Amino acid sequence: MEIKSFAKINLTLDSLYKREDGYHEIDSIMTKINLYDTIYIEKNDTSDIKITTNIKELETDQNNLVYKAHKILKDRFDIGGVDIHIKKNIPIAAGLAGGSSNAAYTMIALNKIFNLNLDKKEMMKLSKPIGADVPFFFCKNAARARGIGEKLEEFENKLKLNILLVNDLTPISSVFVYKRLKDYGHIDNETIVKKLQNNDSSAISMFENVMEDVVYENFKHLKLIKEELEKSAKKVLLSGSGASIFAIYNSKDEVKRAMEKLNYPFMYEVSI
């Protein structure tokens, strides 16, 4: 089986407070984008999983979230082994949840391959131990995420966005950013969701990410990228804990013109 594994961006990301368990209570609006990895899955004659990939930076052992997705289903349903090849296009440690996406879409594929007949809610529940972002990828498109990201309210985003996604391949640990976070609780996500549902472009000016101050203070070169993009875009925002930055433009033509002027290791035209 061949399956597309889509990335996500955070249109907003708020941290409400630090919980007793050490995690942060978040309130975020997330949406899938048309940037994806391709995952190839084939049954093998063993009970084990073998993972290969096109990039050397990606771990292929038990630390890979795809491995964990297979193990959860193997332990519960005694499924067989598979060979999985992940063709990566989504940058690693980039605030785009590529690993979480890979885990979720692998679980979707394994559910079909082994005829487990799990519904979406069952797969979301099973995927929670893998990572906080994983359940989101069972959603159709957009969702408001709360808790540590596992409490999801799906909604239909009717606002189409033309986006230039930029990443200079700086890896950033979300743990590093969360430990230094001091800005809490002030994004009106309820109003933003309503605006997105009503195709109201005034939502764009309300997009915000409380992690930006920490990231730009510690990775000053990323702030320079943001400032460069702000010269032509109507809104520029960090996705997740970075280092991916996305810029919203009025049209696809504006995105293309911006790409012609800029020079970063990773640039991708995204539509939502």
Secondary structure, DSSP 8 states (H G I E B T S, - for coil): -EEEEEEEEEEEEEEEEE-TTS-EEEEEEEEEEEEEEEEEEEE-SSSSEEEEES-TTS--STTSHHHHHHHHHHHHH----EEEEEE--S-TTSSS-HHHHHHHHHHHHHHHHTT----HHHHHHHHTTT-TTGGGGGSSSEEEEEETTTEEEEE------EEEEEE------HHHHHHT----S---HHHHHHHHHTT-GGGGGG--BTTHHHHHHH-HHHHHHHHHHTTT-SEEEE-TTSS-EEEEESSHHHHHHHHHH---SEEEEEE-
